[in-house]
Amino acid sequence: MKLVVDTHTHTLASGHAYSTILENAAHAKAVGLSHLCVTDHASSMPGAPHHWHFVNQRVIPDHLNNVRILRGVEANIMNADGELDMPTYVYAGMEWVNASLHEAVFRAQSKEAHTQAMIRAMETQLIDAIAHPGNPNYPIDAEAVVDAAVQHGVAIELNNSSLNGSRKGSEPFCLTIAELAKEKGAYVSTGSDAHFALDIGNLSSVQRIIEQVGLSEEQVITSEAERFETFQRRRFAIRQRRVEELSQRA
């Protein structure tokens, strides 16, 4: 299975990454990616930009180096209620939204709280994928999270960086999540979580888990450009409708 989309990448804007979007796009082209999601950390992460940065991503071209660039964000899940950390209207313009738990924003609590946080974030219908759910610092009820992902049509991310030491001890949890995704028919996204250009498209450890578990191409939304675009367009339309609903209630 060839993975042609990297759904989780960072630029200098994240504050602790080291490459520009042009450098990332050049390496994406070099390694044969069709799509690159730019998902810098949202505003609550130390060093991250103000939400105006994400609003202004409209100035980024649709294509760089013949790679489709998706304007996105890695949103922080703020609490067990699944609240995200930017004004709701900002999400309407995002073409790809990862949501995740980070120690600098959400202090680790209980398995129940972490599970509820992820499920409630999916219920917002503002996000496309739960990022690095296998982080052992945030134990979860993996079956409940995967069930919710299936119910809400959200992808579960397999994160290459987690499998290469950035979140030590992640591998058995990621393997369990992948097995549950296969069993229950969940969508799976693949992210390098690159913080330097040369890691863009580095999905080798993720690919090993995909092959070990036997996930199908139909489930792995990043295995084919048209498959990814179909999923992304559907999620984008859902997000825009949801933002409109919330704005009418306000």
Salt bridges, closest charged atoms under 4 A:
ASP62 OD1 - ARG71 NH2 2.56
GLU74 OE1 - HIS8 NE2 2.97
GLU74 OE1 - HIS10 NE2 3.14
GLU74 OE1 - HIS41 ND1 3.43
GLU74 OE2 - HIS102 NE2 3.26
GLU74 OE2 - HIS132 NE2 3.21
ASP81 OD1 - ARG120 NH1 3.40
GLU95 OE2 - ARG68 NH2 2.75
GLU95 OE1 - ARG71 NH1 2.85
GLU123 OE1 - ARG120 NE 3.74
ASP128 OD1 - ARG235 NE 3.71
ASP128 OD1 - ARG239 NH1 2.97
GLU143 OE2 - LYS184 NZ 3.06
ASP147 OD1 - LYS184 NZ 3.05
GLU157 OE2 - HIS8 ND1 2.75
ASP193 OD1 - HIS8 NE2 2.95
ASP193 OD1 - HIS10 NE2 3.15
ASP193 OD2 - ARG167 NH2 2.88
ASP193 OD1 - HIS195 ND1 3.78
GLU229 OE2 - HIS35 NE2 2.85
GLU229 OE1 - ARG233 NH1 3.74
GLU245 OE1 - ARG242 NH1 3.29
